[in-house]
Structure formats: structure tokens, C-alpha cells
Amino acid sequence: MRAALTGLRGVSVQGDSTRDVLRSLPEETPVALVFNGTTAAVMMASPLDLEDFAYGFALTEGFIDHPAQVRSLDIIAHPSGTEARFWIDEAQARAIDARRRSMLGPVGCGLCGIDSLDQAIRPLPVLPPGGPVFARAEVAAATDLLRAHQPLHDQTHAVHAAGFLLPGQGIVLAREDVGRHNALDKLIGAMARAGRDAGAGAFVLTSRVSVDMVQKTVLAGCPTLIAVSAPTAHAQRLAAEANLTLVAFARGGGFDVYAHPHRIQTGAPHAA
């Protein structure tokens, strides 16, 4: 496995002074997602938890519906990058053509290279009613709780994280990556591999909420999404249509709710 970070020397200029510095910078590597011998995507990602990333990407992009459809997964290092080589059930492999991509995905974009407009805005299932209800205090503290699960960020200050919040238990699982959507895929993959039910809690993000983040959350079956920054207007519309509780600007002890607030105790702490 490639190293997740590299120490590089530079010159820091602060006001009228300069000094030599040694910074820890995050690595990123091309990761080819290959299904039964066919390359479906090439994404730039942090070289950590690549098995989780591969499973999460395969699930949220529709290449598999369940981890049981995977016969094997090999992570193979090449001089130019890393290959995540899946062998999946033949029946499921035929669905690959409908979601095939030919792309090199920059870390800031989860939709680059999709070859039709219909693929960009996919129909989403509607999440079932109900689901866990969170106290307003734990929602307000969610992104602060996630900070304790970001060792790569502590060293580089240049990566995103996604965490899984359970009512009354805090963040129970988290993953990091240079790409915000990669971090979420890694979390979803880790949960699927461990048999964790995404419907039992909320996803917490260190990023803005764009369309792809809503899509991945809904397809994973998670009913609540909490982010430190803003949603796009289209992401909000998709969340509303999919019955996803959307929380944004969760920082500094407060938050905004933009869709389906019934899963958050926004009133007095004792309110139902």
C-alpha cells in the first residue's frame, strides 16, 4: 500500500519574515475500478482503506446491489496507480454497461465523465418514513465529534472525512480522503463490509452537500445527512424528494435543517 502522506520542504512567508518548513502533505493516487476485466472508472483518491472505497463506490454507483454479489476483490499496486479488481456475479456484471464511465475523476467532482445528462441526475428511491431521531445537542456537536476521528487531517489539514453518528453513541465509524465523495464512499463501503445498518443513524460530512453526496446517502439507505457547510439548491430538492433529513452549517453549536426536520428534536430538549 502506498503511503498516505509525504513530508515536503518549503518556505513559509509570514508578513516580513520567512522560514524553512517541513509539511506533511496528503498523497493521492489514481484508483481504477475494474469489474470482471472492464475498467468502469478511474478516480483520484487517498491510498487508505481502498477496499472500503471500492465497495462503497460499487454500491453507490450501482455496479453492485449488495456485497454478497462480489466473488473477490484484489487491490493491486502498479507503478502508475492502484487497481481495485472486482470479480462479481455474471448477472450483475451485465448491469455495468448502464453505469460505465470513462474518466479520471478530480477530487473535487463526483460526476466528472458521466456520458449522459440522465446519469448525472439519477432517480432516487424514497427513504422509508421514521428512522432514528436525534437530540438537537448531538446534531449541533456532530462535526466536532467527527474531528476526533480525523488523524490524517490532523497531520495535513488537507483532507475530508465522513462519519457515522448513532443516537446517544456519537461517531462510531469514520473514513478520510482527499475527496469528499471518496470519504463518503469509504464510509459506506466500510459499513457494508461490517454489516452495519446505515438506516440506524446519520452521515456526518466535513464538506458542502452537493447532488452526488445526497445520491450516495440515499442509495446507502441513510435517512439523515449532517454537513459542516452548505447544500446546493438542487441537492436540497433531491433530499426533499427522497425523504432525506438534510442538516447543514452544523458548527459552532448550531445548525440549519433544510428538509424533513422530523428526525431532529429542534424544539425544547424534552420535545418528542
VOPAGU-2260 file (C-alpha; in pm, 1 decimal, decimal comma):
REM VOPAGU-2260
SITE   aa  ch    i         X         Y         Z
SITE  MET   A    0       0,0       0,0       0,0
SITE  ARG   A    1     124,7     346,6     -83,6
SITE  ALA   A    2     195,0     592,1     196,8
SITE  ALA   A    3     -94,0     823,6     285,2
SITE  LEU   A    4     126,8    1129,8     326,8
SITE  THR   A    5     466,8    1266,0     231,8
SITE  GLY   A    6     691,8    1516,0     409,1
SITE  LEU   A    7     791,3    1803,1     180,7
SITE  ARG   A    8    1008,8    2104,7     249,0
SITE  GLY   A    9     900,1    2455,5     161,1
SITE  VAL   A   10     943,0    2817,2     257,0
SITE  SER   A   11     681,1    2982,8     476,7
SITE  VAL   A   12     632,0    3356,5     425,2
SITE  GLN   A   13     455,2    3530,8     713,4
SITE  GLY   A   14     447,9    3909,1     695,6
SITE  ASP   A   15     806,3    4030,1     665,3
SITE  SER   A   16     965,8    3702,7     778,5
SITE  THR   A   17    1043,3    3374,3     604,6
SITE  ARG   A   18    1140,7    3036,2     740,5
SITE  ASP   A   19    1202,5    2684,9     615,3
SITE  VAL   A   20     921,3    2440,7     691,8
SITE  LEU   A   21     861,6    2066,7     662,3
SITE  ARG   A   22     496,9    1992,5     591,3
SITE  SER   A   23     310,4    1663,4     582,4
SITE  LEU   A   24     106,9    1661,5     261,3
SITE  PRO   A   25    -158,7    1404,8     167,8
SITE  GLU   A   26     -92,4    1169,9    -118,6
SITE  GLU   A   27    -346,1    1097,1    -390,4
SITE  THR   A   28    -327,4     817,0    -642,7
SITE  PRO   A   29    -530,0     703,5    -944,7
SITE  VAL   A   30    -754,2     412,4    -847,9
SITE  ALA   A   31    -900,4     208,5   -1133,4
SITE  LEU   A   32   -1228,2      32,6   -1051,6
SITE  VAL   A   33   -1232,5    -282,1   -1265,8
SITE  PHE   A   34   -1529,5    -519,7   -1286,2
SITE  ASN   A   35   -1481,5    -860,8   -1449,9
SITE  GLY   A   36   -1197,2    -726,1   -1659,5
SITE  THR   A   37   -1369,7    -399,9   -1762,7
SITE  THR   A   38   -1247,2     -68,2   -1624,5
SITE  ALA   A   39   -1553,6     127,8   -1515,2
SITE  ALA   A   40   -1387,2     432,5   -1359,8
SITE  VAL   A   41   -1056,8     584,5   -1258,5
SITE  MET   A   42   -1074,9     809,8    -953,1
SITE  MET   A   43    -813,2    1009,2    -766,7
SITE  ALA   A   44    -816,2     903,3    -401,3
SITE  SER   A   45    -609,3     880,6     -85,0
SITE  PRO   A   46    -430,6     542,3     -71,1
SITE  LEU   A   47    -602,0     445,6     255,3
SITE  ASP   A   48    -889,0     199,6     307,9
SITE  LEU   A   49    -908,4     124,3     -63,9
SITE  GLU   A   50   -1113,8    -191,3      -8,2
SITE  ASP   A   51   -1375,4      22,0     166,0
SITE  PHE   A   52   -1358,7     277,9    -115,1
SITE  ALA   A   53   -1402,6      12,2    -382,1
SITE  TYR   A   54   -1705,1    -142,7    -212,7
SITE  GLY   A   55   -1863,7     194,6    -138,4
SITE  PHE   A   56   -1813,2     319,3    -493,5
SITE  ALA   A   57   -1951,6      -4,3    -638,7
SITE  LEU   A   58   -2260,4      18,8    -417,5
SITE  THR   A   59   -2340,0     387,9    -456,6
SITE  GLU   A   60   -2274,5     390,0    -831,4
SITE  GLY   A   61   -2494,8      87,0    -896,8
SITE  PHE   A   62   -2232,8    -168,2   -1000,5
SITE  ILE   A   63   -2344,5    -399,8    -721,2
SITE  ASP   A   64   -2653,7    -405,5    -501,9
SITE  HIS   A   65   -2502,7    -597,5    -209,6
SITE  PRO   A   66   -2153,0    -704,1    -100,6
SITE  ALA   A   67   -2259,5   -1068,7    -143,3
SITE  GLN   A   68   -2253,6   -1016,4    -521,2
SITE  VAL   A   69   -1874,6    -978,2    -504,8
SITE  ARG   A   70   -1687,1   -1301,9    -563,4
SITE  SER   A   71   -1348,4   -1142,4    -500,0
SITE  LEU   A   72   -1172,6    -807,5    -473,0
SITE  ASP   A   73    -798,9    -762,0    -519,5
SITE  ILE   A   74    -612,0    -435,8    -458,2
SITE  ILE   A   75    -316,4    -437,5    -696,6
SITE  ALA   A   76     -41,8    -175,6    -692,8
SITE  HIS   A   77     101,8     -60,2   -1025,8
SITE  PRO   A   78     379,2     193,2   -1090,4
SITE  SER   A   79     118,9     439,0   -1220,7
SITE  GLY   A   80    -152,3     382,0    -960,4
SITE  THR   A   81    -372,1     118,3    -797,5
SITE  GLU   A   82    -623,9    -123,3    -941,2
SITE  ALA   A   83    -928,1    -240,9    -745,4
SITE  ARG   A   84   -1011,8    -557,5    -937,3
SITE  PHE   A   85   -1359,3    -698,5    -874,7
SITE  TRP   A   86   -1498,7   -1027,6    -989,1
SITE  ILE   A   87   -1874,5   -1019,9    -948,5
SITE  ASP   A   88   -2170,8   -1239,5   -1038,6
SITE  GLU   A   89   -2221,7   -1256,8   -1415,4
SITE  ALA   A   90   -2583,9   -1147,2   -1390,2
SITE  GLN   A   91   -2479,2    -832,3   -1206,8
SITE  ALA   A   92   -2187,8    -775,3   -1444,0
SITE  ARG   A   93   -2432,3    -719,5   -1729,8
SITE  ALA   A   94   -2560,3    -409,7   -1548,7
SITE  ILE   A   95   -2217,0    -248,4   -1573,1
SITE  ASP   A   96   -2278,2    -118,9   -1923,7
SITE  ALA   A   97   -2560,5     102,2   -1794,4
SITE  ARG   A   98   -2328,9     276,9   -1548,3
SITE  ARG   A   99   -1998,3     262,6   -1734,6
SITE  ARG   A  100   -1773,3     563,8   -1703,1
SITE  SER   A  101   -1457,8     661,2   -1882,4
SITE  MET   A  102   -1296,2     921,2   -1666,2
SITE  LEU   A  103   -1017,6    1044,8   -1447,7
SITE  GLY   A  104   -1211,2    1195,8   -1157,5
SITE  PRO   A  105   -1065,6    1507,5    -993,3
SITE  VAL   A  106   -1101,5    1501,4    -617,2
SITE  GLY   A  107   -1349,4    1790,0    -620,2
SITE  CYS   A  108   -1602,3    1630,1    -853,4
SITE  GLY   A  109   -1809,1    1317,0    -811,8
SITE  LEU   A  110   -1979,3    1331,2   -1150,4
SITE  CYS   A  111   -1696,1    1405,2   -1396,0
SITE  GLY   A  112   -1701,3    1185,2   -1704,0
SITE  ILE   A  113   -2061,9    1068,5   -1691,1
SITE  ASP   A  114   -2163,5    1037,2   -2053,4
SITE  SER   A  115   -2528,0    1147,0   -2035,2
SITE  LEU   A  116   -2738,1    1401,7   -1851,2
SITE  ASP   A  117   -2974,7    1127,7   -1735,5
SITE  GLN   A  118   -2689,3     959,4   -1549,1
SITE  ALA   A  119   -2598,0    1282,6   -1370,0
SITE  ILE   A  120   -2939,6    1318,3   -1202,7
SITE  ARG   A  121   -3041,3     962,6   -1132,5
SITE  PRO   A  122   -3387,3     877,6    -997,7
SITE  LEU   A  123   -3355,3     810,0    -627,5
SITE  PRO   A  124   -3565,5     582,1    -409,9
SITE  VAL   A  125   -3776,2     743,7    -140,4
SITE  LEU   A  126   -3643,6     662,6     205,2
SITE  PRO   A  127   -3898,3     499,5     437,8
SITE  PRO   A  128   -4073,5     714,6     696,3
SITE  GLY   A  129   -3946,2     714,9    1050,3
SITE  GLY   A  130   -3589,6     636,1    1136,7
SITE  PRO   A  131   -3375,8     743,5    1430,6
SITE  VAL   A  132   -3448,0    1076,8    1597,3
SITE  PHE   A  133   -3154,0    1287,0    1715,8
SITE  ALA   A  134   -3141,2    1531,0    2004,9
SITE  ARG   A  135   -3054,8    1882,0    1891,2
SITE  ALA   A  136   -2742,1    1881,5    2109,7
SITE  GLU   A  137   -2589,0    1577,1    1937,4
SITE  VAL   A  138   -2662,3    1720,8    1592,7
SITE  ALA   A  139   -2501,8    2051,2    1692,8
SITE  ALA   A  140   -2194,8    1863,3    1819,0
SITE  ALA   A  141   -2172,6    1613,0    1531,2
SITE  THR   A  142   -1896,1    1777,6    1328,7
SITE  ASP   A  143   -1695,5    1848,3    1644,1
SITE  LEU   A  144   -1725,0    1479,9    1738,1
SITE  LEU   A  145   -1600,2    1385,5    1392,5
SITE  ARG   A  146   -1281,8    1587,0    1448,9
SITE  ALA   A  147   -1162,9    1321,5    1694,4
SITE  HIS   A  148   -1166,6    1067,2    1407,8
SITE  GLN   A  149    -950,6    1258,9    1159,2
SITE  PRO   A  150    -585,4    1161,9    1214,8
SITE  LEU   A  151    -486,8    1231,4     853,1
SITE  HIS   A  152    -642,5    1577,5     872,8
SITE  ASP   A  153    -451,5    1646,0    1192,4
SITE  GLN   A  154    -127,0    1581,2    1006,9
SITE  THR   A  155    -206,7    1752,6     676,1
SITE  HIS   A  156    -508,4    1986,3     718,6
SITE  ALA   A  157    -597,4    1891,9     361,5
SITE  VAL   A  158    -845,9    1603,0     365,6
SITE  HIS   A  159   -1217,5    1546,2     418,6
SITE  ALA   A  160   -1393,4    1299,3     646,3
SITE  ALA   A  161   -1726,8    1121,0     665,1
SITE  GLY   A  162   -1855,5     967,9     985,9
SITE  PHE   A  163   -2150,0     760,0    1105,4
SITE  LEU   A  164   -2341,3     904,4    1400,5
SITE  LEU   A  165   -2562,4     686,3    1617,8
SITE  PRO   A  166   -2815,9     840,4    1859,0
SITE  GLY   A  167   -2667,1     853,9    2205,9
SITE  GLN   A  168   -2338,9     692,6    2095,2
SITE  GLY   A  169   -2160,4     958,8    1891,7
SITE  ILE   A  170   -1942,6     886,9    1588,7
SITE  VAL   A  171   -1887,5     511,0    1573,8
SITE  LEU   A  172   -1706,0     486,9    1238,2
SITE  ALA   A  173   -1523,5     734,0    1011,1
SITE  ARG   A  174   -1312,4     744,8     697,2
SITE  GLU   A  175   -1088,7    1014,1     540,7
SITE  ASP   A  176    -986,6    1103,6     186,4
SITE  VAL   A  177    -864,9    1396,3     -22,3
SITE  GLY   A  178   -1203,4    1378,6    -196,4
SITE  ARG   A  179   -1521,7    1441,1      -2,2
SITE  HIS   A  180   -1722,0    1193,5    -209,5
SITE  ASN   A  181   -1441,3     936,2    -175,1
SITE  ALA   A  182   -1454,9     972,2     204,0
SITE  LEU   A  183   -1828,2     902,2     195,8
SITE  ASP   A  184   -1781,8     603,2     -35,0
SITE  LYS   A  185   -1516,8     466,3     201,4
SITE  LEU   A  186   -1754,3     502,4     495,7
SITE  ILE   A  187   -2039,0     334,5     307,7
SITE  GLY   A  188   -1809,1      53,3     197,7
SITE  ALA   A  189   -1675,0       0,6     549,4
SITE  MET   A  190   -2029,1     -17,1     684,9
SITE  ALA   A  191   -2143,4    -261,1     417,6
SITE  ARG   A  192   -1845,1    -488,0     476,3
SITE  ALA   A  193   -1911,8    -484,4     852,5
SITE  GLY   A  194   -2285,6    -541,4     813,2
SITE  ARG   A  195   -2377,8    -209,3     974,7
SITE  ASP   A  196   -2724,8     -70,1     901,5
SITE  ALA   A  197   -2698,0     281,4     758,5
SITE  GLY   A  198   -3064,6     332,8     840,8
SITE  ALA   A  199   -2985,1     335,5    1212,4
SITE  GLY   A  200   -2801,7     668,5    1217,4
SITE  ALA   A  201   -2675,9     970,6    1023,4
SITE  PHE   A  202   -2385,6    1050,6     796,2
SITE  VAL   A  203   -2170,4    1346,6     903,8
SITE  LEU   A  204   -1957,5    1533,9     648,5
SITE  THR   A  205   -1676,8    1787,8     665,5
SITE  SER   A  206   -1783,5    1933,0     331,4
SITE  ARG   A  207   -2060,4    2103,3     141,5
SITE  VAL   A  208   -2357,6    1895,4      25,6
SITE  SER   A  209   -2373,8    1856,1    -349,8
SITE  VAL   A  210   -2600,7    1635,6    -559,3
SITE  ASP   A  211   -2366,5    1336,7    -551,7
SITE  MET   A  212   -2345,6    1341,6    -171,7
SITE  VAL   A  213   -2725,0    1325,9    -144,6
SITE  GLN   A  214   -2738,3    1049,1    -404,1
SITE  LYS   A  215   -2483,0     835,1    -222,3
SITE  THR   A  216   -2651,4     889,5     115,8
SITE  VAL   A  217   -2995,2     791,9     -10,8
SITE  LEU   A  218   -2868,0     490,2    -204,6
SITE  ALA   A  219   -2691,9     372,0     112,2
SITE  GLY   A  220   -3025,4     391,5     295,7
SITE  CYS   A  221   -2918,3     654,6     549,6
SITE  PRO   A  222   -3209,7     882,7     649,5
SITE  THR   A  223   -3014,5    1183,1     782,1
SITE  LEU   A  224   -2720,8    1380,0     642,0
SITE  ILE   A  225   -2534,8    1636,0     856,1
SITE  ALA   A  226   -2274,7    1864,7     697,5
SITE  VAL   A  227   -2047,0    2140,9     820,4
SITE  SER   A  228   -2112,7    2356,0     513,1
SITE  ALA   A  229   -2395,6    2450,0     276,4
SITE  PRO   A  230   -2605,5    2239,9      42,2
SITE  THR   A  231   -2661,8    2331,8    -318,4
SITE  ALA   A  232   -3019,3    2417,8    -407,5
SITE  HIS   A  233   -3051,5    2109,7    -627,0
SITE  ALA   A  234   -2913,8    1886,1    -353,7
SITE  GLN   A  235   -3180,8    2024,6    -120,3
SITE  ARG   A  236   -3454,2    1948,2    -374,7
SITE  LEU   A  237   -3331,4    1591,0    -415,4
SITE  ALA   A  238   -3317,3    1544,2     -37,2
SITE  ALA   A  239   -3673,8    1670,7      -1,0
SITE  GLU   A  240   -3799,2    1437,3    -274,5
SITE  ALA   A  241   -3617,1    1137,4    -124,8
SITE  ASN   A  242   -3739,3    1194,6     235,1
SITE  LEU   A  243   -3381,5    1262,7     348,4
SITE  THR   A  244   -3332,8    1485,2     652,5
SITE  LEU   A  245   -3077,7    1744,1     542,8
SITE  VAL   A  246   -2878,9    1937,5     804,5
SITE  ALA   A  247   -2618,6    2196,2     704,2
SITE  PHE   A  248   -2393,6    2457,8     866,7
SITE  ALA   A  249   -2352,8    2221,6    1163,2
SITE  ARG   A  250   -2079,9    2404,8    1350,3
SITE  GLY   A  251   -2029,8    2639,5    1642,3
SITE  GLY   A  252   -2305,6    2474,6    1842,6
SITE  GLY   A  253   -2580,6    2529,4    1584,6
SITE  PHE   A  254   -2716,7    2401,2    1255,1
SITE  ASP   A  255   -2977,7    2459,6     983,9
SITE  VAL   A  256   -3234,9    2199,8     872,6
SITE  TYR   A  257   -3339,4    2221,6     506,6
SITE  ALA   A  258   -3550,1    1908,4     457,8
SITE  HIS   A  259   -3757,8    1674,9     674,9
SITE  PRO   A  260   -3683,7    1809,6    1025,0
SITE  HIS   A  261   -3897,8    1541,4    1192,4
SITE  ARG   A  262   -3583,9    1335,2    1265,3
SITE  ILE   A  263   -3431,2    1618,9    1467,8
SITE  GLN   A  264   -3555,7    1744,7    1801,9
SITE  THR   A  265   -3541,7    2109,4    1703,6
SITE  GLY   A  266   -3761,7    2232,3    1988,0
SITE  ALA   A  267   -3706,6    2204,0    2363,2
SITE  PRO   A  268   -3478,8    1914,1    2462,9
SITE  HIS   A  269   -3772,8    1719,6    2607,5
SITE  ALA   A  270   -3991,8    1756,1    2295,1
SITE  ALA   A  271   -4084,1    1440,0    2102,1
